[in-house]
Amino acid sequence: MEDLRLNVALLRRRVPNLTSAARSVGLRPATVSNLSTGKIPVGRAEVRTLVALASLAECSLDELIIRGEKVEMIETGIKALDLLAPLTKGGTIGLVARPGMGQLVILSEVFYRLRQQGHATVLWKPDDNQQGVNDILDAAETVVESIKEAYEHIAQLGTQQQVLFAADRSHVLTGEIQELQERLLNIGMDSVTTFLVDLKGEAVDEDLPYGPLETLLQFDADLAARHMFPAINPVYSTSSVLEGAHLDQTHLTIQKRSQKLLRRYRELRSIVNVKGLDSLPATEKQTYKRGELLEAYLTQPFYVAEEFTGQKGETVSLKETLEDVRKILDGASDTKNVKELSYVGKMK
C-alpha cells in the first residue's frame, strides 16, 4: 500500500475549483490537501473520500490512484526546503504567505540556484506590480505575458528540458494554469515544475488556495517577524516526496524527528516568553535548547540577497544538511549557541 498516491495532476485539471467542489460532496478541503501532498497516505484514506474525489474528477479509482510511480525531489541546497518540504520534480508547488514574509525572495533564490543546474526558468508576469516583483523578473530567464506565449515558449524548449514555471494565483482562479498544464501534458511536457505564488496574500485564509498541490510551502509570520529566513513553517509545509515509498529512509526519519522537535519547541517557546526558561523542567529545557538550535540552523544566506545582507550565499547539500541536523537532534551540538548556527551554511 505504500506505493499508492493520488493523481494530483489529473485532479487539478478536472476539478479547477476543488474547494467548493469538495464541500459540495461533504469532504473537508484540508483532507483533500493532505491527501494530495502525502501528509495523509492514500492507503489510510477513507474509501468514501476516494470515491467522492473520483466522482468529482469523472474518472475511475484506477485513474485517480497511481501505483508504483516514484516521486522525485529537486535538491536546491536550501536546508529548510530540502529537509522539511522537498520540491516535487514536475509537480505543482504552492507558496502560501502574506506580503513581507519572503515568498518572492525564496522563489528568486530557487530560480537562481536551479538555473545553475541547467533548468530553464519562465515567469508569467504578474498583473499587479507588487513589492518584490522586479526581483523575480530579474531572476527569471524568460518572462511571458499570456498563456499563449507561455505555452509556445515552453513547448519550444522540448521534452528533455527541465523547466521551472512560475505564475500568480490570479491565473489559477481564471483556470488558465490548469489549461496550460493540460496542453503541455498533451505534448509530452511532463518535466515542468510549476510554482504558484499569491502576491495579495489571500491564500493564507483558504484551505485549497491553488487546488491540490504536490508541495505546499507555508510561510510563518513569527519566523518572518524575527527575521529568520527562509520563513518556512516546519509543521504545516509538506510534500508528496515525504511519503515513505518515495524518500530515503534516513531522510524520512530525520525529517519526522525534526518536525516533532520543532513542533514541541514552538509550544514551549510560548511558555518561555511568558514565564521564562526556568519555568521548564530539565527535560523540556533540553528540548527547547535543541529546537532553538535547529530553528537557527535552518536559516540561510541567499545569493540573491547578497547585495542587501552583505553576506555571501551558501549552498548545503542534502547529505550535509541531514548530517548536521542529526547532530542537533542527538545532542552533539548542545554546547553551541544560537548565534553560531544562525545564517551559516554547513555546521562547523
VOLUM-656503 format. One line per 4 residues: number of its first residue (from 1); their letters; for each residue x, y, z of C-alpha. Coordinates in nm, 4 decimals. Example, Ala and Ser with C-alpha at 12.3 -4.5 7.8 and 13.67 -1.06 7.14 Angstrom:
1	as	1.2300,-0.4500,0.7800  1.3670,-0.1060,0.7140
END
This chain:
1	medl	0.0000,0.0000,0.0000  0.2991,0.2340,0.0437  0.3434,0.2916,-0.3296  -0.0057,0.4415,-0.3755
5	rlnv	-0.0528,0.8121,-0.4347  -0.3192,1.0473,-0.5589  -0.3068,1.1531,-0.9232  -0.2853,1.5195,-0.8276
9	allr	-0.2290,1.6437,-1.1830  -0.5487,1.4755,-1.3032  -0.7483,1.6084,-1.0092  -0.6165,1.9604,-1.0656
13	rrvp	-0.7104,1.9548,-1.4350  -1.0535,1.8002,-1.3920  -1.1722,1.9965,-1.0850  -1.0386,2.3542,-1.1049
17	nlts	-1.2446,2.4841,-0.8105  -1.1779,2.1944,-0.5769  -1.2524,2.3799,-0.2534  -1.6199,2.4362,-0.3269
21	aars	-1.6491,2.1049,-0.5138  -1.5120,1.9111,-0.2154  -1.7502,2.0831,0.0248  -2.0437,2.0116,-0.2060
25	vglr	-1.9904,1.6355,-0.1592  -1.9181,1.6554,0.2137  -1.5365,1.6467,0.2014  -1.3114,1.8735,0.4057
29	patv	-1.0769,2.0697,0.1736  -0.7964,2.0228,0.4283  -0.8321,1.6442,0.3950  -0.8042,1.6702,0.0161
33	snls	-0.4971,1.8924,0.0541  -0.3318,1.6462,0.2935  -0.4033,1.3545,0.0592  -0.2543,1.5482,-0.2317
37	tgki	0.0715,1.6313,-0.0535  0.1004,1.2872,0.1023  0.0517,1.4087,0.4589  -0.2300,1.1544,0.4711
41	pvgr	-0.1206,0.8388,0.2829  -0.3717,0.7187,0.0244  -0.3659,0.3755,0.1879  -0.5110,0.5301,0.5054
45	aevr	-0.7800,0.7357,0.3339  -1.1467,0.6502,0.3743  -1.2902,0.4695,0.0731  -1.5828,0.7145,0.0553
49	tlva	-1.3334,1.0028,0.0271  -1.1562,0.8438,-0.2693  -1.4858,0.7527,-0.4360  -1.6103,1.1102,-0.3938
53	lasl	-1.2885,1.2521,-0.5459  -1.3099,1.0118,-0.8400  -1.6701,1.1187,-0.8935  -1.5723,1.4873,-0.8921
57	aecs	-1.2940,1.4224,-1.1431  -1.5238,1.1999,-1.3509  -1.2638,0.9236,-1.3530  -1.2227,0.5702,-1.2190
61	ldel	-1.0408,0.4883,-0.8952  -0.7649,0.3326,-1.1051  -0.7131,0.6673,-1.2790  -0.7289,0.8621,-0.9525
65	iirg	-0.4786,0.6429,-0.7668  -0.1306,0.5973,-0.9117  0.0637,0.2864,-0.8215  0.4388,0.2391,-0.8154
69	ekve	0.5469,0.5692,-0.9699  0.8332,0.7296,-0.7791  0.8044,1.0946,-0.6843  1.1398,1.2667,-0.7296
73	miet	1.2644,1.5663,-0.5354  1.4603,1.8616,-0.6718  1.7561,1.9266,-0.4443  1.8047,2.3012,-0.4026
77	gika	2.0828,2.3308,-0.1466  1.8371,2.5283,0.0713  1.8345,2.3472,0.4050  1.4779,2.4194,0.5175
81	ldll	1.3274,2.3207,0.1829  1.5285,2.0060,0.1224  1.4754,1.8785,0.4777  1.1147,1.9732,0.5533
85	aplt	0.9240,2.0123,0.2243  1.1236,1.8985,-0.0806  1.0273,2.0393,-0.4178  0.8499,1.7800,-0.6321
89	kggt	1.0026,1.7419,-0.9775  0.7340,1.8016,-1.2403  0.4777,1.8847,-0.9730  0.2937,2.1969,-0.8648
93	iglv	0.4327,2.3899,-0.5685  0.2154,2.6424,-0.3875  0.3610,2.9224,-0.1742  0.1209,3.0420,0.0948
97	arpg	0.2272,3.3686,0.2578  0.1195,3.7169,0.3390  0.3174,4.0046,0.1829  0.6526,4.0610,0.3516
101	mgql	0.7191,3.7000,0.4505  0.9758,3.6445,0.1757  0.7914,3.4286,-0.0776  0.9279,3.6173,-0.3796
105	vils	1.2803,3.6104,-0.2365  1.2719,3.2326,-0.1990  1.1245,3.1928,-0.5473  1.4011,3.4143,-0.6891
109	evfy	1.6597,3.2111,-0.4995  1.5251,2.8791,-0.6269  1.5264,3.0135,-0.9830  1.8837,3.1400,-0.9426
113	rlrq	2.0131,2.8130,-0.7981  1.8382,2.5798,-1.0402  1.9390,2.7834,-1.3442  2.2953,2.6949,-1.2445
117	qgha	2.1894,2.3287,-1.2644  2.0570,2.3698,-1.6194  1.6876,2.4313,-1.5555  1.5073,2.6774,-1.7801
121	tvlw	1.3154,2.9403,-1.5793  0.9956,3.1010,-1.7074  0.7791,3.3588,-1.5310  0.4274,3.4610,-1.6305
125	kpdd	0.4493,3.8326,-1.5489  0.2059,3.9211,-1.2692  -0.0667,4.1744,-1.3438  -0.0087,4.3577,-1.0160
129	nqqg	0.3150,4.5461,-0.9602  0.3575,4.4259,-0.6034  0.6710,4.4889,-0.3984  0.9448,4.2407,-0.4895
133	vndi	0.8093,4.1605,-0.8368  1.1092,4.3237,-1.0033  1.3414,4.0855,-0.8171  1.1706,3.7780,-0.9585
137	ldaa	1.1598,3.9392,-1.3036  1.5389,3.9651,-1.2853  1.5742,3.6046,-1.1659  1.3692,3.4540,-1.4493
141	etvv	1.5401,3.3674,-1.7753  1.2218,3.4324,-1.9738  0.9208,3.6495,-1.8888  0.5926,3.5874,-2.0747
145	esik	0.2716,3.7891,-2.0680  -0.0006,3.5453,-2.1760  -0.0985,3.1789,-2.1653  -0.0364,3.1563,-2.5405
149	eaye	0.3166,3.2943,-2.5014  0.3862,3.0658,-2.2045  0.2730,2.7563,-2.3947  0.4669,2.8406,-2.7101
153	hiaq	0.7889,2.9134,-2.5263  0.7807,2.6071,-2.3001  0.6818,2.3815,-2.5909  0.9831,2.5053,-2.7883
157	lgtq	1.2179,2.4059,-2.5054  1.1457,2.0374,-2.5738  1.0541,1.7397,-2.3591  1.4101,1.6777,-2.2380
161	qqvl	1.4473,2.0219,-2.0791  1.3698,2.0606,-1.7091  1.1561,2.3734,-1.6746  1.0605,2.5878,-1.3765
165	faad	0.7472,2.7921,-1.4431  0.6034,3.0491,-1.2016  0.2718,3.2348,-1.2038  0.0483,3.4344,-0.9727
169	rshv	-0.2633,3.2871,-0.8121  -0.4833,3.5128,-1.0246  -0.4125,3.2838,-1.3210  -0.5232,2.9822,-1.1158
173	ltge	-0.8571,3.1443,-1.0403  -0.9233,3.2036,-1.4113  -0.8462,2.8376,-1.4928  -0.5586,2.9361,-1.7226
177	iqel	-0.2944,2.7434,-1.5267  -0.4980,2.4223,-1.5497  -0.5422,2.4818,-1.9228  -0.1694,2.5392,-1.9722
181	qerl	-0.0745,2.2273,-1.7753  -0.3170,2.0129,-1.9735  -0.1892,2.1423,-2.3078  0.1719,2.0775,-2.2065
185	lnig	0.0888,1.7286,-2.0852  -0.0792,1.6536,-2.4174  0.2517,1.7150,-2.6000  0.4549,1.5102,-2.3521
189	mdsv	0.5911,1.8012,-2.1470  0.5808,1.6371,-1.8036  0.9086,1.7908,-1.6827  0.7594,2.1321,-1.5994
193	ttfl	0.7675,2.2187,-1.2280  0.5094,2.4897,-1.1571  0.5388,2.7465,-0.8765  0.2280,2.9367,-0.7728
197	vdlk	0.2547,3.2500,-0.5593  -0.0098,3.4729,-0.4063  0.1003,3.8345,-0.4278  -0.2089,3.9655,-0.2459
201	geav	-0.1729,3.7266,0.0486  -0.5295,3.5956,0.0237  -0.4294,3.2275,0.0032  -0.3464,3.2176,0.3740
205	dedl	-0.7147,3.2192,0.4634  -0.8193,2.9377,0.2287  -0.7992,2.5590,0.2592  -0.7087,2.4862,-0.1038
209	pygp	-0.5972,2.8196,-0.2483  -0.4388,2.6655,-0.5562  -0.6254,2.3376,-0.5810  -0.4351,2.0162,-0.4997
213	letl	-0.0557,2.0506,-0.4719  0.2423,1.8171,-0.4668  0.4382,2.0561,-0.2428  0.2960,2.3138,-0.0030
217	lqfd	0.5304,2.5845,0.1306  0.3508,2.7553,0.4168  0.5295,3.0673,0.5404  0.5385,3.1618,0.9073
221	adla	0.4596,3.5090,1.0410  0.6538,3.4589,1.3646  0.9719,3.3495,1.1847  0.9416,3.6416,0.9421
225	arhm	0.8892,3.8889,1.2283  1.2085,3.7591,1.3927  1.3945,3.7848,1.0585  1.4602,3.4118,1.0452
229	fpai	1.4620,3.3417,0.6732  1.3574,3.1411,0.4828  1.0472,3.1677,0.6999  0.9144,2.8213,0.6112
233	npvy	0.6700,2.6838,0.8653  0.8187,2.3480,0.9723  0.4876,2.1998,1.0838  0.2490,2.2893,0.8009
237	stss	0.4823,2.2817,0.4997  0.4794,1.9405,0.3342  0.5443,1.7476,0.0149  0.4368,1.4294,-0.1595
241	vleg	0.8084,1.3435,-0.1720  0.7828,1.2737,0.2013  0.5671,0.9662,0.1505  0.7610,0.6675,0.2805
245	ahld	0.7752,0.4942,-0.0571  0.9470,0.7891,-0.2261  1.2049,0.9096,0.0251  1.5298,0.7656,0.1541
249	qthl	1.4532,0.6273,0.4990  1.7349,0.8230,0.6650  1.5922,1.1463,0.5282  1.2380,1.0483,0.6265
253	tiqk	1.3420,0.9624,0.9837  1.5372,1.2851,1.0328  1.2593,1.4923,0.8761  0.9986,1.3451,1.1095
257	rsqk	1.2236,1.3854,1.4160  1.2953,1.7465,1.3171  0.9300,1.8262,1.2699  0.8415,1.6715,1.6067
261	llrr	1.1163,1.8688,1.7834  1.0228,2.1980,1.6193  0.6538,2.1467,1.6906  0.7278,2.0973,2.0619
265	yrel	0.9790,2.3819,2.0656  0.7177,2.6194,1.9292  0.4786,2.5141,2.2076  0.7473,2.5637,2.4720
269	rsiv	0.8505,2.8972,2.3265  0.5118,3.0475,2.4034  0.5533,2.9345,2.7672  0.9110,3.0670,2.7925
273	nvkg	0.8047,3.4044,2.6505  0.5573,3.4428,2.9383  0.7161,3.2595,3.2323  1.0848,3.2383,3.1416
277	ldsl	1.3136,2.9421,3.0705  1.3431,2.8449,3.4372  0.9745,2.7555,3.4420  1.0519,2.4461,3.2316
281	pate	1.1597,2.1100,3.3776  1.5108,1.9912,3.2865  1.3990,1.7574,3.0055  1.1912,2.0302,2.8438
285	kqty	1.4811,2.2751,2.8736  1.6870,2.0335,2.6651  1.4083,2.0093,2.4065  1.3810,2.3884,2.4000
289	krge	1.7564,2.4332,2.3548  1.7781,2.1817,2.0675  1.4704,2.3268,1.8996  1.6212,2.6735,1.9244
293	llea	1.9465,2.5480,1.7672  1.7658,2.3650,1.4863  1.5488,2.6673,1.4086  1.8633,2.8830,1.3886
297	yltq	2.0450,2.6284,1.1707  1.7618,2.6288,0.9168  1.8192,2.9982,0.8441  2.0469,3.0508,0.5441
301	pfyv	2.2195,3.3279,0.3474  2.0815,3.3606,-0.0077  2.2728,3.4501,-0.3214  2.0007,3.6861,-0.4450
305	aeef	2.0133,3.8784,-0.1159  2.3917,3.9300,-0.1010  2.3626,4.2936,-0.2075  2.1257,4.3673,0.0833
309	tgqk	2.2737,4.1495,0.3586  2.6429,4.1793,0.2767  2.6656,3.8056,0.3420  2.7741,3.5522,0.0832
313	getv	2.5118,3.2989,-0.0256  2.5544,2.9412,0.0971  2.4646,2.6054,-0.0576  2.4384,2.2993,0.1642
317	slke	2.3894,1.9569,0.0105  2.1079,1.7367,0.1385  2.3664,1.4908,0.2715  2.5380,1.7653,0.4725
321	tled	2.2057,1.9021,0.5984  2.0974,1.5600,0.7240  2.4339,1.5051,0.8967  2.4165,1.8431,1.0721
325	vrki	2.0534,1.8083,1.1747  2.1179,1.4610,1.3148  2.3915,1.6097,1.5350  2.1499,1.8704,1.6695
329	ldga	1.8769,1.6119,1.7321  2.1149,1.3728,1.9080  2.2653,1.6419,2.1328  2.6100,1.6513,1.9739
333	sdtk	2.5692,2.0277,1.9244  2.4357,2.1101,2.2719  2.7465,2.3162,2.3531  2.6860,2.5520,2.0600
337	nvke	2.4840,2.8701,2.0839  2.2176,3.0132,1.8557  2.4463,3.2809,1.7151  2.6944,3.0180,1.5921
341	lsyv	2.4232,2.8450,1.3874  2.2307,3.1475,1.2583  2.2748,3.2268,0.8901  2.5518,2.9805,0.8239
345	gkmk	2.5948,2.7118,0.5590  2.7213,2.3762,0.6792  2.7822,2.3472,1.0527  3.1444,2.3923,1.1530
END
